[in-house]
Amino acid sequence: METFSGFPNKMRFTPLPDLFFTRLLPHIEDTAELKVTLHILWALYHKRGYPRFITYRELLGDRILMGGIKRAEALRKALEQATQRGTLLHLTLERDGEQDEVYLLNTESDRKAIDRIQRGELLPEQV
């Protein structure tokens, strides 16, 4: 086991919704689902634009995340679990002639964004 040297005096923080601790965490049993969920919350917090989302390819290519999960199958399963649980929203978009799987946090704003995309009001090229 690698020993953690501790937190420095000055560091950045990523906020987590209180509901994560009260409504989600007690029910997440799979370690990979927990790691993926926390990683996505962190990644989305640091993104800009509307709507904020992360792609499957970004997650698969993230050395930090994949170093803790190890296999693409575990990532896929964790994403499916988080989507089934209602933590994440999943959408497949056609962008630049390729299909792109995107994941959004299940918020009112992101649900509206998905609805706008599906109605053609927000084009995948704009996302």
Secondary structure in CASP SS format (residue, H / E / C, confidence):
PFRMAT SS
TARGET T0000
AUTHOR 0000-0000-0000
METHOD secondary structure of the structure
MODEL  1
M C 1.00
E C 1.00
T C 1.00
F C 1.00
S C 1.00
G C 1.00
F C 1.00
P C 1.00
N C 1.00
K C 1.00
M C 1.00
R C 1.00
F C 1.00
T C 1.00
P C 1.00
L C 1.00
P C 1.00
D H 1.00
L H 1.00
F H 1.00
F H 1.00
T H 1.00
R H 1.00
L H 1.00
L H 1.00
P H 1.00
H H 1.00
I C 1.00
E C 1.00
D C 1.00
T H 1.00
A H 1.00
E H 1.00
L H 1.00
K H 1.00
V H 1.00
T H 1.00
L H 1.00
H H 1.00
I H 1.00
L H 1.00
W H 1.00
A H 1.00
L H 1.00
Y H 1.00
H C 1.00
K C 1.00
R C 1.00
G C 1.00
Y C 1.00
P C 1.00
R C 1.00
F C 1.00
I E 1.00
T E 1.00
Y H 1.00
R H 1.00
E H 1.00
L H 1.00
L H 1.00
G C 1.00
D C 1.00
R H 1.00
I H 1.00
L H 1.00
M H 1.00
G H 1.00
G H 1.00
I H 1.00
K C 1.00
R C 1.00
A H 1.00
E H 1.00
A H 1.00
L H 1.00
R H 1.00
K H 1.00
A H 1.00
L H 1.00
E H 1.00
Q H 1.00
A H 1.00
T H 1.00
Q H 1.00
R H 1.00
G C 1.00
T C 1.00
L E 1.00
L E 1.00
H E 1.00
L E 1.00
T E 1.00
L E 1.00
E E 1.00
R E 1.00
D C 1.00
G C 1.00
E E 1.00
Q E 1.00
D E 1.00
E E 1.00
V E 1.00
Y E 1.00
L E 1.00
L E 1.00
N C 1.00
T C 1.00
E H 1.00
S H 1.00
D H 1.00
R H 1.00
K H 1.00
A H 1.00
I H 1.00
D H 1.00
R H 1.00
I H 1.00
Q H 1.00
R C 1.00
G C 1.00
E C 1.00
L C 1.00
L C 1.00
P H 1.00
E H 1.00
Q H 1.00
V C 1.00
END
